[in-house]
Amino acid sequence: MATFMIKVAGEGLVNKAHRNSDAGPTTGSSVIYEVVNVPADVTEDDVIEAVKKTYRAVPHNAAYEVDYAAIAG
């Protein structure tokens, strides 16, 4: 299982965050999510797409650690 750090900007851009980033809000309008328990056959691009579908409309979610199974679909 892998973990990916994904950044959701306030204006809706979703991309990978630096691997050493801390999950949670940034000093700007972005939020960094730690997506955990990602299966080995799932790419980082797949995770970004799943986050786009789930968090673009509501980027400031209170749970900054997200299980991949909760957003995959």
Secondary structure, DSSP 8 states (H G I E B T S, - for coil): -EEEEEEE-TTS-EEE--TT--SEE-SSS-EEEEEEEE-TT--HHHHHHHHHHHHSS----S--EEEHHHH--
